[in-house]
């Protein structure tokens, strides 16, 4: 249950941080849907990495969860 709360806390932070990137210059013109899908998948992938890292730290140090 602790991971769910970490995901709910981390995903908005990652989306906020990804807003500084100009992902539209990496894609072809008129591919807005593909940019949005990539953006969501990138946010979820980064959230997975961050949450598992925090969860592992909390397991080893016994502090977070």
MODELLER restraints for C-alpha pairs under 7 A, 6 or more apart:
rsr = mdl.restraints
at = mdl.atoms
rsr.add(forms.Gaussian(group=physical.xy_distance, feature=features.Distance(at['CA:2:A'], at['CA:65:A']), mean=6.26, stdev=0.5))
rsr.add(forms.Gaussian(group=physical.xy_distance, feature=features.Distance(at['CA:3:A'], at['CA:51:A']), mean=6.92, stdev=0.5))
rsr.add(forms.Gaussian(group=physical.xy_distance, feature=features.Distance(at['CA:6:A'], at['CA:51:A']), mean=6.17, stdev=0.5))
rsr.add(forms.Gaussian(group=physical.xy_distance, feature=features.Distance(at['CA:7:A'], at['CA:47:A']), mean=6.64, stdev=0.5))
rsr.add(forms.Gaussian(group=physical.xy_distance, feature=features.Distance(at['CA:7:A'], at['CA:51:A']), mean=6.44, stdev=0.5))
rsr.add(forms.Gaussian(group=physical.xy_distance, feature=features.Distance(at['CA:10:A'], at['CA:47:A']), mean=6.20, stdev=0.5))
rsr.add(forms.Gaussian(group=physical.xy_distance, feature=features.Distance(at['CA:11:A'], at['CA:43:A']), mean=6.80, stdev=0.5))
rsr.add(forms.Gaussian(group=physical.xy_distance, feature=features.Distance(at['CA:11:A'], at['CA:47:A']), mean=5.71, stdev=0.5))
rsr.add(forms.Gaussian(group=physical.xy_distance, feature=features.Distance(at['CA:14:A'], at['CA:43:A']), mean=6.12, stdev=0.5))
rsr.add(forms.Gaussian(group=physical.xy_distance, feature=features.Distance(at['CA:14:A'], at['CA:47:A']), mean=6.87, stdev=0.5))
rsr.add(forms.Gaussian(group=physical.xy_distance, feature=features.Distance(at['CA:15:A'], at['CA:43:A']), mean=6.13, stdev=0.5))
rsr.add(forms.Gaussian(group=physical.xy_distance, feature=features.Distance(at['CA:24:A'], at['CA:35:A']), mean=6.86, stdev=0.5))
rsr.add(forms.Gaussian(group=physical.xy_distance, feature=features.Distance(at['CA:58:A'], at['CA:64:A']), mean=4.83, stdev=0.5))
rsr.add(forms.Gaussian(group=physical.xy_distance, feature=features.Distance(at['CA:58:A'], at['CA:65:A']), mean=5.99, stdev=0.5))
